[in-house]
Amino acid sequence: MADLEKGTTANATGVNHSHNVYGDSTTPALRNSITSPVKNNIANPAALGLFSFASTTLILSLYNVSARGVTHPNVVVGMALFCGGLAQLLAGMWEFPKGNTFGATAFSSYGAFWLSYATIFIPGSGISEAYATDVEFINAVGIYLMTWMTVTFLLFIASLRKNIGFITLFGFLTLTFMCLGASNFVLSRGLATTGAHLGKAGGALGIITALVAYYIGLSELLAAERAAVVGLPIGVFKHD
């Protein structure tokens, strides 16, 4: 992890900057701005991002398994726009000044995902109506989901150096996107039963993903409290 990602600009070159190595023309204020650690008073946005992601994922996943007989995902549009989308995107933006490249990339990416996904189902967006046939539209959504499976798998690889919680989260999310994307491809070939089973499998995996995200989010929230009653371990790896 880079020094900036640790929340500090401590000297990584081994050079002692306590002396005026910049020359006499460098002011003390400028030297201090270069050598002093970053004072980071920004609250941890991870809990917001994880709760927003988990809640939106849970709702859509429950629809995917036909919970309470619901099969149409349109109610999730508002949630995807403002919670999974906007709130998570903001969390990602706040991860940038904290120096957390992984968190900034993940939250911003999935915030954009939910915003783009919601747009597909907004009445009047004209996206679904632009396709000549339902088969073409289903295949297009399948490609869309498989692309996000690729992004998620790349984040899964990055999470291998983070903690067990994130490994579990991105592992299940990769499988979720894979099943949902495969479901669309199978449905486009007229295999309705197999496609429905894959869709429900994706929904079940999405529910597990959401619960894992809730757990990690609560762990982050408790860790931010000075007098938390309990702490939730997420299996953080120790790096030399």
For each residue, the residues with C-beta under 8 A, 3 or more apart:
1: 5 6 239
2: 5 6 99 101
3: 6 8 9 10 12
4: 7 8 9 38 99
5: 1 2 99 100 101 102
6: 1 2 3 99
7: 4 37 38 40 98 99
8: 3 4 37 38
9: 3 4 34 35 36 37 38
10: 3 37
11: 14 15 16 17 35
12: 3
13:
14: 11
15: 11 21
16: 11 19 21
17: 11 21 31 34 35
18: 35
19: 16
20: 23 24 26 31
21: 15 16 17
22: 25 26 30 31 34
23: 20 26
24: 20
25: 22
26: 20 22 23 30 31
27: 30 31
28: 31 32
29: 32 33
30: 22 26 27 33 34
31: 17 20 22 26 27 28 34 35
32: 28 29 35 36
33: 29 30 36
34: 9 17 22 30 31
35: 9 11 17 18 31 32
36: 9 32 33
37: 7 8 9 10
38: 4 7 8 9 99
39:
40: 7 97 98 99
41:
42: 45 94 97 98
43: 94 224
44: 47 98 220 223 224
45: 42 48 49 90 91 92 94 95 98 103 107
46: 49 50 91 95 103 107 216 217 220
47: 44 50 51 217 218 220 221 224
48: 45 51 52 87 88 90 91
49: 45 46 52 53 87 88 91 92 95 103 106 107 111 217
50: 46 47 53 54 213 214 216 217 220
51: 47 48 54 55 213 214 217
52: 48 49 55 56 83 84 87 88 91 111
53: 49 50 56 57 84 88 107 110 210 213
54: 50 51 57 58 209 210 211 213 214 217
55: 51 52 58 59 79 83 84 210
56: 52 53 59 60 76 79 80 83 84 85 114
57: 53 54 60 61 84 206 209 210 213
58: 54 55 61 62 206 207 210 211
59: 55 56 62 63 75 76 79
60: 56 57 63 64 73 76 80 203 206
61: 57 58 64 65 176 202 203 204 205 206 207 209 210
62: 58 59 65 67 68 70 203 207
63: 59 60 66 67 70 71 72 73 75 76 203
64: 60 61 73 180 199 200 202 203 206
65: 61 62 200 203 204 207
66: 63 69 70 71 200
67: 62 63 70
68: 62
69: 66
70: 62 63 66 67 75
71: 63 66
72: 63 75
73: 60 63 64 76 77 121
74: 77 121
75: 59 63 70 72 78 79
76: 56 59 60 63 73 79 80 118 121
77: 73 74 80 81 118 121 122
78: 75 81 82 118
79: 55 56 59 75 76 82 83 84
80: 56 60 76 77 83 84 85 114 115 117 118
81: 77 78 84 85 86 114 115 118
82: 78 79 85 86 87
83: 52 55 56 79 80 86 87 88 114
84: 52 53 55 56 57 79 80 81 87 88 110 111 114
85: 56 80 81 82 88 89 111 112 114 115 118
86: 81 82 83 89 90 111 115
87: 48 49 52 82 83 84 90 91 111
88: 48 49 52 53 83 84 85 91 92 107 108 110 111 114
89: 85 86 92 93 107 108 111 112 115
90: 45 48 86 87 93 94 111
91: 45 46 48 49 52 87 88 94 95 103 107 111
92: 45 49 88 89 95 96 103 104 105 106 107 108 109 111
93: 89 90 96 104 108
94: 42 43 45 90 91 97 98
95: 45 46 49 91 92 98 100 103 104 107 108
96: 92 93 99 100 104
97: 40 42 94
98: 7 40 42 44 45 94 95 103 104
99: 2 4 5 6 7 38 40 96
100: 5 95 96 103 104
101: 2 5 104 105
102: 5 105 106 155 158 159 162
103: 45 46 49 91 92 95 98 100 106 107
104: 92 93 95 96 98 100 101 107 108
105: 92 101 102 108 109 155
106: 49 92 102 103 109 110 155
107: 45 46 49 53 88 89 91 92 95 103 104 110 111
108: 88 89 92 93 95 104 105 111 112
109: 92 105 106 112 113 151 155
110: 53 84 88 106 107 113 114
111: 49 52 84 85 86 87 88 89 90 91 92 107 108 114 115
112: 85 89 108 109 115 116
113: 109 110 116 117 148
114: 56 80 81 83 84 85 88 110 111 117 118
115: 80 81 85 86 89 111 112 118 119
116: 112 113 119 120
117: 80 113 114 120 121
118: 76 77 78 80 81 85 114 115 121 122
119: 115 116 122 125 127
120: 116 117 125 127 128 141
121: 73 74 76 77 117 118 125 128
122: 77 118 119 125
123:
124:
125: 119 120 121 122 128
126: 129 130
127: 119 120 130
128: 120 121 125 131 137
129: 126
130: 126 127
131: 128 134 136 137 140
132: 136
133: 136 137
134: 131 137 138
135: 138 139 188
136: 131 132 133 139 140
137: 128 131 133 134 140 141
138: 134 135 141 142 184 187 188
139: 135 136 142 143 184 185 188
140: 131 136 137 143 144
141: 120 137 138 144 145 184
142: 138 139 145 146 181 182 183 184 185 188
143: 139 140 146 147 181
144: 140 141 147 148 181
145: 141 142 148 149 177 180 181 184
146: 142 143 149 150 177 178 181
147: 143 144 150 151
148: 113 144 145 151 152 177
149: 145 146 152 153 174 177 178 181
150: 146 147 153 154
151: 109 147 148 154 155
152: 148 149 155 156 170 173 174 177
153: 149 150 156 157 170 174
154: 150 151 157 158
155: 102 105 106 109 151 152 158 159 170
156: 152 153 159 160 167 170 171 173 174
157: 153 154 160
158: 102 154 155 161 162
159: 102 155 156 162 163 166 167 169 170
160: 156 157 167
161: 158 237 239
162: 102 158 159 165 166 167 236 237
163: 159 166 167 234 235 236 237
164: 167 168 234 235
165: 162 168 169 212 215 216 219 234 235
166: 159 162 163 169 170 216 234
167: 156 159 160 162 163 164 170 171
168: 164 165 171 172 212
169: 159 165 166 172 173 209 212 213 216
170: 152 153 155 156 159 166 167 173 174
171: 156 167 168 174 175
172: 168 169 175 176 205 208 209 212
173: 152 156 169 170 176 177 206 209
174: 149 152 153 156 170 171 177 178
175: 171 172 178 179 205
176: 61 172 173 179 180 202 205 206 209
177: 145 146 148 149 152 173 174 180 181 202
178: 146 149 174 175 181 182 202
179: 175 176 182 183 198 199 201 202 205
180: 64 145 176 177 183 184 198 199 202 206
181: 142 143 144 145 146 149 177 178 184 185
182: 142 178 179 185 186 198
183: 142 179 180 186 187 195 196 198 199 201 202
184: 138 139 141 142 145 180 181 187 188 195
185: 139 142 181 182 188 189
186: 182 183 189 191 194 195 198
187: 138 183 184 190 191 192 195 196 199
188: 135 138 139 142 184 185
189: 185 186
190: 187
191: 186 187 194 195
192: 187 195 196
193: 196 197
194: 186 191 197 198
195: 183 184 186 187 191 192 198 199
196: 183 187 192 193 199 200
197: 193 194 200 201
198: 179 180 182 183 186 194 195 201 202
199: 64 179 180 183 187 195 196 202 203
200: 64 65 66 196 197 203 204
201: 179 183 197 198 204 205
202: 61 64 176 177 178 179 180 183 198 199 205 206
203: 60 61 62 63 64 65 199 200 206 207
204: 61 65 200 201 207 208
205: 61 172 175 176 179 201 202 208 209
206: 57 58 60 61 64 173 176 180 202 203 209 210
207: 58 61 62 65 203 204 210 211
208: 172 204 205 211 212
209: 54 57 61 169 172 173 176 205 206 212 213
210: 53 54 55 57 58 61 206 207 213 214
211: 54 58 207 208 214 215
212: 165 168 169 172 208 209 215 216
213: 50 51 53 54 57 169 209 210 216 217
214: 50 51 54 210 211 217 218
215: 165 211 212 218 219 232 234
216: 46 50 165 166 169 212 213 219 220 234
217: 46 47 49 50 51 54 213 214 220 221
218: 47 214 215 221 222 232
219: 165 215 216 222 223 231 232 233 234
220: 44 46 47 50 216 217 223 224
221: 47 217 218 224 225
222: 218 219 225 228 229 230 231 232
223: 44 219 220 228 231
224: 43 44 47 220 221
225: 221 222 228
226:
227:
228: 222 223 225 231
229: 222
230: 222
231: 219 222 223 228
232: 215 218 219 222
233: 219 236
234: 163 164 165 166 215 216 219
235: 163 164 165
236: 162 163 233
237: 161 162 163
238:
239: 1 161
240:
